[in-house]
Amino acid sequence: MTKPRIAQNATPAGTRLLGFGSTQGNRIVTNDDLAKLVDTNDEWIRQRVGIIHRRLGDESQTVVSMAVEAGAKAVADAGLTPGDIDQVIVATCTMPGGIPNAAAQVSDQIGIKAQSAFDVNAACAGFVYALSVASDAVRAGSARNVLVIGSERFQEWLDWEDRGNCIIFADGAGAAVVGPAEEPEIGPGVLGSAGDLVDTIYLREGKYIYQEGQSVFRWATTQIAPVAARAVEAAGLKLSDVDVLVPHQANLRIVEAIARKLQSQGARDDLVVARDIVYSGNTSSASIPLAIDHMRGAGEISSGDVMLLVGFGAGLSYSAQVAVCP
Ligand SMILES: CC(C)(COP(=O)(O)OP(=O)(O)OC[C@H]1O[C@@H](n2cnc3c(N)ncnc32)[C@H](O)[C@@H]1OP(=O)(O)O)[C@@H](O)C(=O)NCCC(=O)NCCS
């Protein structure tokens, strides 16, 4: 008896980014505002973290509602309709309760009859994890167009008496659409974790974000640039081919350190570096697409630019991927 032959999906030649969208908390919170809550000051925050102000959500803004807003904008920016999307992935680590997930609600509220909708939690590395999964799904033919969203509402996860942490985090969402392409425009995701360092970022009392700031700072400034360089190599490019560096916006000093390290290894002096943290704060899995959407809107980057996206955070987890700006 001959074995039955298993069919597999038809596959496109490659994948590409088709569009972006974003939204932020409606409330602007300055460093002086925070100095009324905790013993801190504008100068310390600017010098040590680089934030001038961050944005927090008002009562109406949730992980789901911000994901819906950013996601709908990304679908429109891609020139698609909700009916064209067949997979929704939400990267988040601040979804209250965990059950139900965010993606099913987001999909429904945008009007997407998605065949699959699921959340990814790799904390601040989450967006690139989700992007990598999305690109692989399109590449394998199991989805045609995937909506990838990073959405976080941090304010309930912060101890507003802990000056080391409450000054850093913020609320917002950023989204991208990945679809098929004749010429590949997204490189392989380089993903990884360092679970032995799990105790450096965790929920204190099961409630509040806590991090050993200096340990995480050291790890991010020494271990992450090599991950970024591996993603460039995996895409078959050289560091000098990269036009735009978009690291997770954790701390401006970490962003600058990663850029300097890559420039010392061949990245160009005119490399455009995302510094969105200055006016957005650290929005975890939303920070990378949020930064890209802002830079596109401001005309700082253009269609066709080679971008290097780099995530890192709790887990510890890390991720990097090359993608061409739509
Ligand atoms: C958290 C972080 C901003 C703290 O900055 P830092 O320069 O390492 O500061 P430290 O924690 O060493 O604290 C230095 C001093 O400033 C004080 N300090 C902390 N927060 C302060 C604040 N908001 N305002 C004023 N002083 C503050 C500390 O109490 C300490 O005082 P001391 O020397 O008298 O003990 C920084 O370590 C960081 O960005 N770490 C990495 C974060 C990250 O990437 N996370 C992963 C992804 S989310």
The ligand as an ORCA input file, in Angstrom:
! r2SCAN-3c Opt
* xyz 0 1
  C      17.272     51.595     36.666
  C      18.355     52.584     36.277
  C      17.766     53.741     35.507
  C      19.017     53.153     37.548
  O      20.106     53.977     37.218
  P      21.521     53.766     37.929
  O      22.404     54.773     37.352
  O      21.917     52.322     37.740
  O      21.194     54.095     39.426
  P      21.409     53.213     40.733
  O      20.273     52.234     40.871
  O      22.792     52.689     40.800
  O      21.253     54.334     41.823
  C      22.231     55.379     41.987
  C      21.742     56.305     43.068
  O      20.619     57.043     42.579
  C      19.511     56.872     43.454
  N      18.292     56.875     42.672
  C      17.613     55.818     42.138
  N      16.527     56.251     41.491
  C      16.519     57.590     41.610
  C      15.657     58.589     41.170
  N      14.557     58.316     40.443
  N      15.956     59.875     41.449
  C      17.032     60.195     42.159
  N      17.891     59.283     42.630
  C      17.637     57.999     42.358
  C      19.761     55.537     44.135
  O      19.070     55.460     45.363
  C      21.248     55.572     44.313
  O      21.561     56.386     45.422
  P      22.778     56.007     46.419
  O      24.002     56.034     45.559
  O      22.714     57.092     47.442
  O      22.447     54.646     46.928
  C      19.439     51.896     35.412
  O      20.177     51.004     36.219
  C      18.884     51.129     34.258
  O      18.396     51.699     33.295
  N      19.015     49.779     34.249
  C      18.600     48.944     33.180
  C      17.115     48.928     32.960
  C      16.744     47.985     31.845
  O      17.340     47.975     30.796
  N      15.785     47.095     32.064
  C      15.485     46.048     31.160
  C      14.500     46.368     30.167
  S      13.067     47.091     30.801
*
